[in-house]
Amino acid sequence: MAAIGAPTRQILPGGGHRVPGKGGGGRCREFHKSLKLFNDRAWSCSCSLRRKPSPAARGPGHQAWRQAMSFYGTMTTAVTGIRAQSSALGNISDNIANSQTTGFKRTETSFEDIVTASTSRNHLPGAVMAKPSYTNTVQGSIDASATKTHMAINGSGYFIVSSPVATVDGKPVYDEVDYYTRRGDFSLDKYGYLTNQSGYSLQGLMVDPDTGNPVGDTPGLIQISRDFLKARPTDVISYEANLPSYPKTAVADPDIANSELLTPGDLGTADLSVVPANQETAFLDRSLSGGAVTAYDTLGQPISVQLRWAKVDNEAGGGDQWQLFYKSDDSATGAATKWTNVGQDYNFTDGQMDPPVNSVTVTGMAVNGVSLGDVTIDHGAASITQWDEGNGTVSVNNLDQTGYPSGSLVGIAVGDNGRITGTYSNGKTVDLAEVSLANFGNANALNKVDGTAFEATQESGEAFLTKGAEVVGSSLEASNVDLADEFAKLITTQQAYTAGSRIITAVDQLTQETLNMKR
């Protein structure tokens, strides 16, 4: 009888072959064993290699039986191995190509074996599958950059960015989907957005330039205005100084008691609330310069505020009293007021203010006809002292104010606190925005998209804002690819690929030998 092909065989409960036929003798082509008559209608193979097939090997799964008796299982295993090594080679190639890409995260390869059947007495050739292993949470080195708008993240987190999808009326329209990146090569584009070299624009919180506090708590696109910074009038003068225990005024004489003091009689006035212009010389001879500061009105007009201190009393037991004046009208003449008292007694005991005076508010301060409004002179916590330094003059430790004129934007920078600051032509540096960072429960499950960016997936979880990482200004995070490591993996992968191809060659040769056996 002619040999009967495998597609017509059936598995018997005992594991033998059942081959329909018309009677007579025959042989099993695959196992070269005699076929026996079965119910006068079929032939059964009683080969010694038969076994009870597993459930997976019955019916359509009979291919597993054939693999046990052929080279095809070996061939399949070798092919899957080559495919897996090819995937690994692709990942290595991608890593090497992006070794200089800012913020790039390498992709490693893990291998998973697939078992067809394996027991203590029998093992069928299986297969192997290559899976990507992402390193999104592995940080690259942080390198300094000369560009002040560049930034890097030290720690776990991602910049929140948006991608433009269209342009309407000459302005970009952004996708509502948030993306995430570690690529921090941002620069200011013509629309005022901070955009990196991949075209993604940075999100964060805008900052109120007057208060320095973030506006809101939901990140949005950061857009820097190139408008002039409007002038801010002076409302606070910060002033810290040390007063001498014995002021060396022009008329002070240690041999003349109280010659260092200023009294109303010296000015010919009822009190010391003001100094007339015609008594300025007497006032200057009995007071000490306390420094000067440039203040600004609502229009940004500068005006010099000059300060002077006068000791007005020596009390028994070492207690002293001083008063502070500012020059209110430089052009005043005659009985017109030239210097004005701030209206506060400064009393000292053992070098410290007693009671402490932390601040004084001057209502309706005006200098040379320029109104400054209500101005607070802030001394801080006990920062006006009276210690004997031997020189008899006032030592000013700090004299500053909050006002400034208008100015144009000349540059922006990113600080290590994540604040984006603007520098203006008036010399002021103002906080403009704050960078927001996001993180995920499983950042390695993020989906990679073009431009070294990621998007959230169900496996990564939803993004949440984080303060657990530090923004480093004027820096960039390099790719986390190690070229030496990639070349080592390249050699290993190449060797595994070559070995797999040799298995296929060997199986092909053995198959040809088997086919030649009938000749």
KAJO-V272742 format. One line per field, one symbol per residue. ss: DSSP state (2 for helix, 1 for strand, 0 for the rest). phi: phi as a letter, one per 40 degrees, with the letter a starting at -180 (. if undefined). burial: + if it has 9 or more other ideal C-beta (glycine too) atoms within 8 Angstrom, else -. A space follows every 50 residues. Layout:
BEGIN
ss->???
phi->???
burial->???
END
This chain:
BEGIN
ss->00000222111000001111000000100000011111000111100000 00002220222222222200022222222222222222222222222000 00000011111111001100001100111111110000000111000000 11110001111111111100111100001110000011000011100001 11111110000001000001101000001001000111111110000000 00000000000002222000000111222222222001111111110000 01111111111111022201111111100000000011111111111110 01100000111111111001111111110000011100000000111111 10010010111111000011111100001111111011100022201110 00111000000001100001111011100000222222222222222222 2222222222222222220
phi->.ccbcccccbccdchccbbcabhgcabcccbfbcbbcbffbbbbcbcccc acccdcccgcccccccccbacccccccccccccccccccccccccccbcb cdgcbcbcbbbbcbccaabcbaabdbabbcbcbcbccccccbbcbccccc abbbhciaccbbbcbabbfgbcbbccccbbabcbccaccccgccbcccgc bcbibcbccccgcccgbbcaccbccccccccbccbbbcababbccbcccc bcbdcbcgcccbbdccbgbcabcabcccbccccccbabcbgaacbbcccg ccacbcbabbcbabbcggcbbbbbbbccacccbgcccbbbccgbcbbbbf gbcaccbcabbccgcbbfgccbgcbccccgcfcbbbbccgcgbcbccaaa accaccaccbibabcccgccbbbbccgcbbcbabcbbbabcbccccccbd gfbbbcbcccgccbcbbcbbcbcfabccdccbcccccccccccccccccc ccccccccccccccccccc
burial->+--+----+-++--+++++-+----+++--+-+++--+---++++++--+ --++--++--++-+++++--+-+++++++++++++++++-++-+++-++- -++++++++-+--+-++------+++++++-+-+++--++-++-+--+++ ++++--++++++++-------+-+---++++++++++-+--+++++-+++ +++++++++----+-----+++-+----+-++++++++++++++-++++- -+-------+++-+-++-+--+-++++-++-++++++++++-+++++--+ --++++++++++------+++++++++++--+---+++++++---++++- -++---+--+-+--++++-+-++++++++--+++++-----+++-+-++- +++++-+-+--++++--+++++++-+-+-+++++++++++--++++---- ++++++---++-+--+--+-+++++++++++----+--++--++-++--+ +-++--+--++--------
END
